[in-house]
Amino acid sequence: MRFALGTSVVSAVALALLLGGCTDPSEGYARDLADRVVVGIGDDITPAYPRPLEADYLAAWAIRDPRLPHSETQVDYNVDALSWKGNSGDAAGAEIDLRVRVHVHAKAATFSSAGFDEATVVRCWRLTVFGLHDYDSLKLDEIDCGDRPAAVPSPTPLPDFPEDVEARLTEALSGASAANVDERVRAAFPEDYYAIESDEQQGELVVAIGIPSELLCAVAVQHPDGSVRSYGVETLQAGESSCSPDLYFHPVVTH
């Protein structure tokens, strides 16, 4: 996957490389840019509160829209996936091999900016992602690129709620009873990845439907007068251990 970045202000990193007496400052600068690309990718695919994901999904995420460093000369980038295996929830983690190609274009020096010779570097890394770690969720190792072709990951889309989730929940809960609400909600959301739980307290019938793998949850309540309100889809946060009616009856209060 190819990306291009235009000219911008001179960075302190480039000046340090150029003034530090390197044998080939332009190549050194290109190597530094490649480092920064893969570090940014690693940060993006290991967010806070990570969850287990298949390696093909992580590989597609890695090359989809990588953050590219600002540069004081024109730079072309190619970021390719080479291979992937495993799931980040496994003990061994998910492995993704990436290749980063950086081409620095020649630029003449001016009074206010340094010049560059043309330079190209190609570097490869193995990113091992651990989806159940709140810290140390990434292991990054530079590897030999060899003669490996680029590969294009095509992961199955992650489970998600339909756009009309609130309308479906409202219809399923309208006129429902504690005895049949689970069956009615299951009919509206038949996919296996949905988890459904309901409870009735003091005349209020509450149903919670979640996608545990994605930490997504939707809650709806039927009030004693028969009216129904859906609260839409929320992402579960720290302190909310599961998608259940307790989110309505006993909400977590944070300050």
C-alpha positions as CSV (number, residue, x, y, z in Angstrom):
1,M,0.0,0.0,0.0
2,R,1.6,3.3,-1.1
3,F,1.4,6.7,0.6
4,A,3.0,10.0,-0.3
5,L,3.9,12.9,1.9
6,G,4.8,16.4,0.7
7,T,7.2,19.1,2.0
8,S,6.8,20.6,5.4
9,V,8.9,22.5,8.0
10,V,12.4,21.2,8.8
11,S,12.3,18.8,11.8
12,A,14.8,18.7,14.6
13,V,15.4,15.0,13.9
14,A,16.5,15.7,10.3
15,L,18.9,18.5,11.4
16,A,20.4,16.2,14.0
17,L,21.1,13.5,11.5
18,L,22.5,15.9,8.9
19,L,24.8,17.8,11.3
20,G,25.9,14.7,13.3
21,G,28.6,13.6,10.8
22,C,26.7,10.5,9.5
23,T,28.3,8.7,6.6
24,D,25.0,8.9,4.6
25,P,22.7,11.3,6.3
26,S,19.8,10.9,3.8
27,E,19.8,7.1,4.3
28,G,20.0,7.5,8.0
29,Y,17.0,9.9,7.8
30,A,15.1,7.4,5.8
31,R,15.8,4.7,8.3
32,D,14.6,6.9,11.1
33,L,11.4,7.6,9.2
34,A,10.8,3.8,8.8
35,D,11.3,3.4,12.5
36,R,8.7,6.0,13.3
37,V,6.2,4.5,10.9
38,V,6.3,1.1,12.5
39,V,6.3,2.5,16.0
40,G,3.1,4.5,15.1
41,I,1.5,1.3,13.7
42,G,2.3,-0.6,16.9
43,D,0.7,2.1,19.0
44,D,-2.4,2.2,16.8
45,I,-3.1,-1.6,16.9
46,T,-2.5,-1.9,20.6
47,P,-4.9,0.6,22.2
48,A,-5.7,0.9,25.9
49,Y,-7.9,-1.9,27.1
50,P,-7.1,-4.2,24.2
51,R,-9.2,-7.2,23.3
52,P,-8.4,-10.4,21.4
53,L,-8.4,-10.1,17.6
54,E,-7.5,-12.4,14.8
55,A,-4.1,-11.7,13.2
56,D,-5.7,-11.0,9.7
57,Y,-7.8,-8.2,11.2
58,L,-4.7,-6.7,12.9
59,A,-2.7,-6.9,9.7
60,A,-5.5,-5.1,7.8
61,W,-5.6,-2.5,10.5
62,A,-1.9,-2.0,10.4
63,I,-1.7,-1.1,6.7
64,R,-5.1,0.6,6.4
65,D,-4.0,4.1,7.3
66,P,-0.6,4.3,9.0
67,R,0.5,7.5,10.6
68,L,3.2,9.0,8.5
69,P,5.9,11.3,9.9
70,H,6.2,14.9,8.8
71,S,9.2,15.6,6.6
72,E,11.0,18.6,5.2
73,T,11.4,16.9,1.8
74,Q,9.1,14.8,-0.3
75,V,8.9,11.2,0.9
76,D,7.1,8.2,-0.5
77,Y,6.1,5.3,1.7
78,N,5.0,1.7,1.0
79,V,3.7,-0.3,4.0
80,D,2.9,-3.9,3.1
81,A,1.7,-6.9,5.1
82,L,3.8,-10.0,4.4
83,S,2.2,-12.6,6.6
84,W,0.1,-13.1,9.7
85,K,-1.0,-15.9,12.0
86,G,-2.7,-16.5,15.3
87,N,-5.0,-14.6,17.6
88,S,-3.9,-11.9,20.1
89,G,-5.9,-13.7,22.8
90,D,-3.6,-16.8,22.5
91,A,-0.7,-17.2,24.8
92,A,1.7,-16.8,21.9
93,G,-0.1,-13.7,20.6
94,A,-0.9,-12.7,17.0
95,E,2.1,-12.3,14.7
96,I,2.1,-9.8,11.8
97,D,5.1,-9.4,9.5
98,L,5.3,-5.9,7.9
99,R,7.6,-4.3,5.3
100,V,8.2,-0.6,5.3
101,R,9.8,1.1,2.2
102,V,10.8,4.7,2.5
103,H,12.0,6.7,-0.5
104,V,13.5,10.2,0.3
105,H,13.5,12.5,-2.7
106,A,16.5,14.7,-3.5
107,K,16.2,18.3,-2.4
108,A,18.6,21.2,-2.8
109,A,19.8,23.0,0.3
110,T,18.5,26.5,0.8
111,F,19.4,29.3,3.2
112,S,16.7,28.1,5.7
113,S,16.6,24.3,5.1
114,A,19.0,21.4,4.7
115,G,19.5,19.5,1.4
116,F,19.0,15.8,0.8
117,D,20.4,13.2,-1.5
118,E,18.0,10.6,-2.9
119,A,17.8,7.6,-0.6
120,T,15.7,4.4,-0.3
121,V,15.5,2.0,2.6
122,V,13.5,-1.2,3.0
123,R,13.0,-2.7,6.5
124,C,10.8,-5.4,7.9
125,W,9.4,-6.1,11.4
126,R,7.5,-8.8,13.2
127,L,4.8,-7.3,15.5
128,T,3.5,-9.7,18.1
129,V,0.3,-8.5,19.7
130,F,-1.1,-9.7,23.0
131,G,-4.8,-8.8,23.2
132,L,-5.3,-9.4,26.9
133,H,-2.4,-7.2,28.3
134,D,-3.1,-3.7,29.6
135,Y,0.6,-3.2,29.2
136,D,3.4,-4.9,27.3
137,S,0.8,-5.6,24.6
138,L,3.4,-5.4,21.8
139,K,6.6,-7.1,21.0
140,L,8.5,-5.5,18.1
141,D,11.4,-7.3,16.3
142,E,13.2,-6.2,13.2
143,I,13.5,-9.2,10.8
144,D,15.1,-10.0,7.4
145,C,12.8,-9.1,4.6
146,G,14.0,-11.8,2.2
147,D,12.2,-12.1,-1.1
148,R,8.7,-12.1,0.2
149,P,5.7,-10.8,-1.8
150,A,3.2,-8.5,-0.3
151,A,-0.1,-10.1,0.9
152,V,-3.5,-8.5,1.3
153,P,-5.4,-9.5,4.4
154,S,-9.2,-9.8,4.0
155,P,-10.6,-10.4,7.5
156,T,-14.2,-11.2,8.2
157,P,-15.9,-8.0,9.5
158,L,-16.1,-7.8,13.2
159,P,-19.5,-8.4,14.8
160,D,-21.6,-5.2,15.2
161,F,-25.1,-4.0,15.9
162,P,-27.3,-3.1,13.0
163,E,-28.1,0.5,12.4
164,D,-31.7,-0.1,13.5
165,V,-30.8,-1.7,16.8
166,E,-32.9,0.7,18.8
167,A,-36.0,0.1,16.7
168,R,-35.6,-3.7,16.9
169,L,-35.2,-3.6,20.6
170,T,-38.2,-1.3,21.1
171,E,-40.4,-3.5,19.0
172,A,-39.2,-6.7,20.7
173,L,-39.8,-5.2,24.2
174,S,-43.1,-3.6,23.5
175,G,-45.8,-5.8,25.0
176,A,-43.3,-8.4,26.2
177,S,-43.3,-10.2,29.5
178,A,-40.5,-11.5,31.7
179,A,-41.4,-15.0,30.4
180,N,-41.0,-14.3,26.7
181,V,-38.8,-11.2,26.3
182,D,-35.6,-13.2,25.8
183,E,-37.3,-15.2,23.0
184,R,-38.6,-12.1,21.4
185,V,-35.2,-10.3,21.5
186,R,-33.4,-13.4,20.1
187,A,-35.8,-13.5,17.2
188,A,-34.9,-9.9,16.4
189,F,-31.2,-10.6,16.8
190,P,-30.6,-14.2,15.7
191,E,-26.8,-14.1,15.3
192,D,-24.8,-16.4,17.7
193,Y,-22.5,-13.6,18.8
194,Y,-25.3,-11.8,20.7
195,A,-25.6,-12.4,24.4
196,I,-29.0,-11.6,25.9
197,E,-30.0,-11.1,29.5
198,S,-33.2,-9.7,31.1
199,D,-34.5,-9.0,34.5
200,E,-37.7,-7.5,36.0
201,Q,-37.7,-5.3,39.2
202,Q,-40.5,-3.2,40.6
203,G,-42.5,-3.5,37.4
204,E,-39.6,-2.5,35.1
205,L,-38.6,-5.1,32.5
206,V,-35.0,-4.6,31.3
207,V,-33.2,-6.4,28.6
208,A,-29.5,-6.1,27.8
209,I,-28.0,-7.4,24.6
210,G,-24.3,-7.5,24.1
211,I,-21.5,-8.5,21.8
212,P,-18.9,-9.7,24.4
213,S,-16.0,-9.9,21.9
214,E,-16.4,-6.2,21.1
215,L,-17.4,-5.0,24.5
216,L,-20.6,-3.5,23.0
217,C,-23.9,-3.4,24.8
218,A,-27.4,-2.1,24.2
219,V,-30.0,-1.8,27.0
220,A,-33.8,-1.2,26.7
221,V,-36.4,-0.9,29.5
222,Q,-40.2,-1.4,29.5
223,H,-41.7,0.9,32.2
224,P,-44.7,-0.1,34.3
225,D,-47.0,1.9,32.1
226,G,-45.9,-0.2,29.1
227,S,-43.8,2.5,27.4
228,V,-40.4,1.4,26.1
229,R,-37.1,3.3,26.0
230,S,-33.9,2.1,24.3
231,Y,-30.6,3.5,25.4
232,G,-28.7,2.7,22.2
233,V,-25.3,1.1,22.0
234,E,-22.5,1.8,24.4
235,T,-18.9,0.5,24.7
236,L,-18.3,-1.1,28.1
237,Q,-15.8,0.7,30.3
238,A,-13.6,-0.3,33.2
239,G,-15.8,-1.2,36.1
240,E,-18.6,-2.5,33.9
241,S,-17.9,-6.2,33.9
242,S,-20.6,-7.4,31.6
243,C,-23.6,-6.4,29.5
244,S,-26.5,-7.0,31.9
245,P,-29.7,-5.4,33.3
246,D,-27.5,-4.3,36.3
247,L,-26.2,-1.5,34.1
248,Y,-29.7,0.0,34.4
249,F,-30.7,-1.1,37.9
250,H,-27.3,-0.6,39.5
251,P,-25.3,1.8,37.2
252,V,-21.6,2.4,37.9
253,V,-21.1,6.0,39.0
254,T,-17.8,7.6,38.3
255,H,-16.5,11.0,39.2
